[in-house]
Amino acid sequence: MIIYQNSKESFCNDVISNNIENVIHDFFKLKLGQTTSKTEISSWRNSMMYMNNVLLDDKIPNDAGVIIEYQIPHTSKRIDFIVTGKNNHEENFAILIELKQWSESEITDKDGVVSTFVGKKKREVSHPSYQAWSYASLLEGFNEAVYTSNIHLKPCAYLHNYNSDDVIDNIFYKEYINKAPLFLRTDVYKLRDFIKQFVKFGDKDKVMFEIDGGRIRPSKSLADNLSSMLKGNNEFVMIDDQKIVYENALHLTKKATSKKKQVLIIQGGPGTGKSVVAINLLVKLTSLKFLCQYVTKNAAPRAVYEAKLKGDFKNNEISNFFTSSGSFINTIPNLFDVLIVDEAHRLNAKSGLYRNLGENQIKEIINASKFSIFFIDENQKVALHDIGEVDEIKRLAREQNALVTELELNSQFRCNGSDGYLAWLDHFLQIRETANTTLEENEYDFRVFDSPSDLRDEIFKLNKINNKARLVAGYCWRWKSRKNFNAIDISFEEYDFGMKWNLREDGMEWVIQPESVNEVGCIHTCQGLEVDYIGVILGKDLIVRNGIVLVDPSKRDRYDSTIKGYKAMERIEAVKTKELIENIIKNTYRTLMTRGMKGCYIYCTDKETNEYFKSLIND
């Protein structure tokens, strides 16, 4: 998505008129359907004045293209400034410029990371050259036009308030400065020459429109690329906060000892790259000869990853990579260098089929390793026995004298990169109040169907593309086909709809089995995984009356293990149990409705609830 696009000449005129920030903001509101902070508006005014000075050269053609705030497909990331045109050989070029208003920073001992004041606080952030290079890599990975039209991307960074200090331009960052040249306060002419080197003639081919309108490549699937990653190939470039988490984890690994344990807690919502960072850490730490394992309570991600590795790795090698959260009951202290816990919100107190083994999975994991990493999203707790909470991890870490570090992942790489969709969903499931009261059509493909059959047929059609569309539902129907193969579990006779829950034979590999699109999945077979398109059937355990979202656990199947025992709990602590059940049911649908990278389609069995969601979509 392009926020602002014009010729160099028109851009310069907008700056000279002292109105450039308002022009950009108007386009921003039009394209994104939202406003932005006064700080960002002010930064546009200042940075555009500097870029205007850079472009004031007759040898940069007036009809060169200028693009401001280009959003990279499938992400929430935006490239600040782009100049487009042709070189002497009539080749198309796009100069990607990361703009910063910094005036100082500090070197860190982490690859590609600096420390500076951002958001009124000193923080570790990606070096601007690393950021520019990684954004170019993202764009190349997602956009087919870059390849088919032979468009050359040249990233760089421009810190127009920053004087050379052997910090930001230190040799420690040379690798990334070579990939994306760094220009500072006194480098106006150098940046100008860099642009002129590649843009000799105007942008008659409208390069950015070709990129923006070009075919978007399918987003990389972590499961599909896992084998390549474990063989040492770099399949995912760490972006911004992902890079910070990754480098801090490597740093803490080296500091951790049996007498000075380390615990790293990373909070991040759906699609922020928790699993991508976790697997990248597993690969890197294993290559560095650290004894390391990837841990989940939910078996589905492990089963899918293990299935993808069969044939490329031996069974014993695969089992050494992945394990369940209940594996550390009798593990000797500090046996592992690092344990990487994904979906930590799903951790339980007790382990085993009957939850009668061990004491506390969090405590056992910290005990078993010198360094424990917990990736967590408390809004994805979907069972009464889930105990994974930040405060609980911190409490148990203190008991073992472990030092705790907390970080966050905020950037969105699922749901078409739409932070807006996630905030909108939270708002209208009434999980938390946000400012996102409308969902723009271009943000994310969200649709409400009046018939479950129409929803099913649409998922079937989309699945023919690449086997990455699935239908899921809340657990409101008995799993009759578990014992009677011919039984139909979810039936709507008036719509000629009848389907089974996921087959027992598929187990936790349901999401990747070619024929499983003919079955309906549940929270247990899809949490921690993703598809391109997800279809969700909302049962009557979640309904809306007069704009209020209500939950009714009695509408769940009585064999549903996620809320087993809630009636007994209600007799002891009615208010607390009611609140807990409400969170679990809302979190379940939130999790189901955020499994789709490109789209989420829903059908609500309750008519008023269906109309509620239809009314929320901005025509």
N, C-alpha and C positions, 0 to 999 in steps of 0.2 A: 504494500500500500504506500502510495506517494502522498505526503501531506502537502508539500509545496513544490511546484515545478514551473520553471520559466527559462527564458534565455538569459545569458549573462547580462545582456544589455538591460532587459526588463528588471532583473534582480537588482542591478546597480541603481536603477531609477527608484525602485522601492526603498532601497537603503537611503538614498539621497533625500527622499521625501520624508525621512524620519518616521516612517510608518511600518517598517518591515516586520516588527514584532507583532503588530496587530493583524497584518496580512496573514502571517503564519498562524497566529492563534485562531483567526476566522476559519482558515482551512482545517486546522486541527479539530475544531469543534464540529465542522461539517463532516469530516471524514471519520472521526472516531466517536462522535456523538457525546463528547465530554469536554470539560475544560481542563486546565492545568494550573499549576501554582504560579504565583507572582514571581517567584525566584526563577522558574524556567523561562517565563516571558521576558524577564530582565536579561537573562543569559542570552536569549536569542538576539536582543537588541545589541548587546555588547559584542558578541561573537560575529554577528553579521557585518558590523562596522569593520572589524578586522579582515574578514573575508573579502569585503568590498575593496579594501586597500590592496589585498593580494591580487585580485582580478583586474585591477586598473592597469592593464598593459595591453597595448594595441595588438601584440602578437598572440594574445589569447582572444580568439575570435568572438565577436559579439553574439553569434548564433550558437556558441557552445551552450550545452545544457547545464542548468543548475537545479539540483534537487535538494530539498531540505527535509529531514526527518523521514527517511524511508524505512518502513517497517519490514523486517526480514520475514518471509513466509514461515508459518508454523511456530513463530516465537513472539515474545513481547519486546524484542530488541529492535532499536531504531538506529540507523546510521545517520550521523549528524548532518553531513554535507557531502554532496557528490557533484563532481564536474565531469561532463561527458563530451566526447567529440572524437575526431579521427586523427591519426598520425600521418606521416608522409607517405606511408604505404597503404593508405585508405583502410586501415584496421580500426575497429571500434574500441575505444577505451573508456573506462569509468574510474575516476580518481575518488577513492573513498577516504574522507577526512574525518577523523575523530577529533572533536574540538573540546578543549578543557580550559577553564578559567583559573586553574591552579597557579600559585606563585611559589609554593614550596612543597617538599615531600621528604620522606626518609627512606633510606635503603632498608630492605628486610633481607633475611637469609633464605627467603622462599623464592623459587623460580618464578619470574614474571610478575612478582607482587611488590607493590610499594605501599607506604603508609602516608596518608595525607588527611586533611580536614575535608570531610564530605558530610553534608547534612548536619552541620554544627557539632561534629564529633570527629575525633581522629579515628580513622578506620584503615584496615588493610584492603586494598583494591587492586585490580589488575593494572599493570603498567599500561599506559595509553597505547604504546606500540603493540603490546600483546593484544589489547582489546581490538584495535583496528584490524590486525591480522586475523584474529579469531572470527570477527564479523565477516570478513571477506571469505574465510573458509566456510562459514555457515551459508553464505549466499551462493557460493559455488556448489555446495552440496545440495541445496534445495532447488536451484533454478536451472532448468534444462537449456534455456535460451543462452546462458553464459557459454555453454559448449557448442550447441548447434549453430549459433550465429557468430561464433568465434569472438566473443566479447572479452576483452582483457581487463581484469580488475587490478588496480594498483592502490593498496591501502597505505595510509600515513597518519600521523598524529600532529596536531598543531596546538601548542600551549602558548597562546599569545601574550600571557602575563608573566611568563616564566623565564628567568635568566639562567644561563648555563651555570651549574653548581657542582658538577661531577657527582650528582646524586641521580637525578632523573635520566641523565645521559651517561651514567656510569657504565663501565665495561661489563659489569655483571649482567646488564640487560642487552648486551650487544646482539645476541641471537635474534631477539625480537625487533630491535631497532633496524637490523639488516633486512628483516622481512617487511617492516612497515616503518620507513624513515621518520625520525622525530624532528620536528621544527619548533624552535622556541621563539621568544620575544623578538630577538634581533634577526630572525631568519626569514623575514618577509620575502626577500629576493630569492633565497634558496627554495622556498616553497613555490614561488612563482615560476622559477626555472624547472622545478620538478613537474609542475602541471604542463608547462610549455613543451617539455620533452615528449609528452604523449598526446597532447591536444594541440594540434597544429591547425586543424580545420573544424568547422562547426559540426553540430550533431544533426545532420540531415536525416539519419536513420532513426532518430528518436530512441536512443539506446535504452533509456530507463523505461520507456513505455513498452519496449520489446521485452525487457526483463520482467516488468510488473505484470504484463499480460501473458507472459510465457507459461508454458506448462510447468507446474510445480511437481518436482520429483516426490515420490512417496517418502515420507519421513522414515529414517532408519529405525528399525526395530532392534531393541537391545537383544532380544532372544535370537533373532536371525543373525546377528553379528557377534554373538558371544564366542563362538569357536575361533573366529579370526582374531578377536581381542586376546584370548588366552594363548594364541600362538605368537603374540607380541606385536600385532598390527594396531595402529592408532586409528580406531574407527570413529571416535567421538572427540571433538575438540572441546575442552572445558571452557565454558563461557562465564565471565564475570564472577558471580558469587559461587558458581561451581568450582572455578579455579581456586578461589580463596579457601573453600572447604577442603579441596583436594590437597593443596599445598600445606595447609595447617595439619591435616591428618598425617602426611609424610613427616612433617617436622616433629609432631608429638610422638610418632612411632620411635624416633631416634632418642627421645628424651625418656621414654617409659622404661622403668625397671621394676623388679619385683618389690623393691622397697619404696618406690615412688610411682605408684600406678597412675595412669592417665585415663580419663573418661571424656569423650567428646560427644556432645549432644547436638544433633543437627535437626532443626525443625523446618519442615517444608510441606506445602500442600500438594495436591495431586498435580502431576506433570511438571514439577520443578526440577526433576532430574535426580531424585534421591537414589534410585536403583542404578542409574548410569554412573554416578559418582562412586557408588558402593562397588560396582563390578570393576570399574577402572582402578580403584584402590586395591581390590583383590589381585588383579593382574600385576600391578606395579610392585606391591609388597611381596608377592610370591616370587617375582623375578629378582628381587633384592635378597632372597633367601630368608625372609621372615616366615615363621610358622603362623599361617593366617587361614581363617575360614570365613565363609559367607553364611550368615545365620538368619533363618526366618522361622516364625511360628507357623505361618500359613504354608502348606505343602505345595500349593499350585505353582508359584514361581520356581521353586526348586525342581519340581517335576518337569516343567517346560524346559528349563535350562539344561537339565540332565538329558532329556530327549534330544535336544538340539546338538549335544556334544557326542552322542553315540556315533561310533564310526571314526571319529577324529581323535578320541582319547580312550584310554583303557578305563574299565569300570572302577578300578581302585583309585585311579587318578581323579575321576569325576567325584567319587564319594569323599575324597580329600578336600575338594573345593567347597562343597555345600553340606550343610547339616541343619538339623532342627534345633529349635530353642530349648528343647528338653533333653539335650545330649550331655549336659554338664553337671548332672546331679552328683556324680562321684569323681569328677575330674580333679586331679591334684592341682593345688594353687599355682597360678602363673605358668601353666604348661604351654599356653599359646602366647605368642608375641602380640598378636592382634586378633580380635574377634569383631567382625563387621556385621552389625545387626540391622537388617532392613525390616521395614514395617514393625518397628519396635512397639508401636501402640497396641499390637496384638499379643504381646507377651502375657503369660499367665503366671499365677503364683505356683500352682502345682502342675506337674507333668504327667504323662502317661494317658492311656486310653480312658481311665476312670478318674483322672486328676487326683491321684492319691500318692504321687511320687515326688520327692524333693521338697524343697522349702519355698523357694522363690526364684523364678528364672532369671530375673535381673541380677539378683545377688549372686547366683551361681555363675553367670557369665562374667561379671566383674572379678569374681574370685578366680576364675579359670585363666584369665589373661592379664598381661601387663598393661595392655591398652585395649579399651572397649569403645567401639564407635556405635552410637545409636541414632539411626535415621527414624524420625518420628513425626506423625501428624495426629494429634489427639482427636481431631474431628473425623478420623477413620477408625475409631474404636467401635466395633460392631457387635460385641458380645458382653454379657454380664461379667464374665470371668476375665476380660481384658484388663490388665492392670498397668499397661504401659503409659506412664505420664511423666512429664519432665521432672516434677517435684519428687516423685517416687524414685526416679533414677538418681537424682542428686542426693536424696537422703541415704540411699543404699551405698552410693559412692563414698559419702562422708564416713559411713560406718567402717569402710575398709581403707580410710585415709587416702583415697584417690583424689587427685586434682581434677576439677571439672572445668571444661571449656565449652561454651555455648556459641553456636553459629546458626545462621539461617540460610535457606534457599528460597528465593522469592521469584526468580525469573520463570516465566511460563513457557514450556515446550510441548504441551499437549493442548487439546481443545483449541486447535488452530492458533496457539500462542495467545489466547484471549484471557487476560487477567479479568476482563470485564465479565465474561461468562461465569467464571467461578464465583466472583463477588455477587453477581446477579442471582446465581443459584442459591448461595448461602442466604441471601436476603429473603428470597421467596420460599425457601424451606424453613425460614425463620430460625436459622441456626445462629446468625449474627446479623445485626443491622448494618447495611452498607449504603453508599450513595448510588449504587447501580440499580435503579428501579426500572430500566428498560434494557432490552437486548437488541442491539442493532443487527440487521440482517447480515452485514458483512463481517460481523465479529466471529460468528460460529454458526454452524449449520444445526440449528435446534428446531425440531418440528414436533407438533402434537397431532396424533392420528385419532380419528373417530372410531376406528375399527382395528382390533388386534390382527385381523387377517391382512389388512392393508399394510400394517407395520411389518408383519412377517414377510410379506411379498417384497417389500422394499429392501429389507435386510438380505433376503435371498438374492435379489438382483445385484446389490452392491457386493455381495460375497463372491460373485462370479469373477470379479476383477482380479483379486489376489488372495482370496480366502482370509480376509481380515474384516469381516462383519459378523456380529453375533447378537443373539437375542438373550436377554437375562430378565429375571423377575425377582420381586420380593418373595420371601419364603411363606406364602399364604396358601399353598396347595400341597396336599399329601403326596409323598413320593411313592405312589402305588407301583410304578413300573420297576422299582428296585427289586420286588419279589415276583411280580407278574409282568414279564417282558411285553406282553400285548396290551397292557393297561395304558390309558391316556391320563396324564397327570393334570395338565392345565387345559381346561375345556371351556369354550364359549359357543354353545350350540347355535345361538342366534346369528353368529358370524361365521359359522362353519369352520371353527378354529379348534384344533386339538393337537397338542404337542406333549412330548415327554420331557421330564427333567433330564439333565445330562446323564448319559449312560454310565453305569458303574464300571463297565469295562474300560472306558476312556480315563477314568480316575481324574487326577489333577492335570492331565494333559488335554483336557476337553477343549481349551481355547485354540489349540493348533491342529486338532484332528480334522481332516478334510470334510468328513460327513457330519461333524458335530453342529453345523449350522442348522441341522434339522432338529436339534434339541435346544432346550432352554437352560441356560446356565444360572448359577446363583452366586452369592457373595463369596462363597468358599472357593469357587473355581475361577474367579476373575480378579479378586483383589490382588494388587501388586503387579498386574499385567495390563496390557493395552491392546486395542484393535483400532482400525481406522474408523469404523462406524459401530456404535452400540445402540441397540434397541432395548428399551426398558419398559416392562409391564409393571405398573404400580398397583399393588393389591390394596385391599380396603383396610390394611393396617395403617395407612396414611391417607387422610382425607382432608378436605378443606370445607369449612362452613363459615359463611359470611366473612371470607378473607382470612380466617384463622386456621392455621395448620394444626390438625389434631392427630393424635396417634391412638391406636387401639391394639394392644398386644394380643387380645383375645382372637383377633382375625388372623394371626399367624397360625401355621400348622402346629398342633400340640406337640409334635416331635421336634420342633425347631430347637436345636441345642443352644443357640445364641442367647435365648431368654429363659432357658430352663431354670425353674426355681423362683421365678419372679413373684409368684403369688405368696409363697412362704416369706419372701423378703418384705412384701407389702404389709404383711401382718405385724412385722417388727418395726420397720421404718417406712411408713407409707409415702411421705413426701419425698424423701430421698430416692426411693425406688421408682416413683413416678417420674421424677426428673431424669433418672438414669435410663429408664425405658424409652422416654421421649428422645433422648440423645442417641440411643442405639438405633432406633428405627429411622430417624432423620439421617444419621450418619451412613446407614446402610444404603439409602437411596442416593445420598450425595456421592458415595463411592461408586455405585453402579452408574450414575449419570456422568461420571468423569472418566470413564474407561475409554471413550472415543477420542482419537486424535483429531479427527476431521468433523465428526458430527454425532449428535445424540438425538434419537427419535423416541418418543414416549407414547404410551397409551395408558390411561388411568381407568381402572375398572369402575370407579365411582364417577358418575357423569358430571357432578358439580366440580369435582377436582379437575377433571379434564378441561372443563370450561375455564376454570381458574388459570391454568397454565396457558391456554390459548389466548386469554385476555392479556397476558403479560408480554406477549411478543409484539414488538414495535412494528406496526404495518409500514 
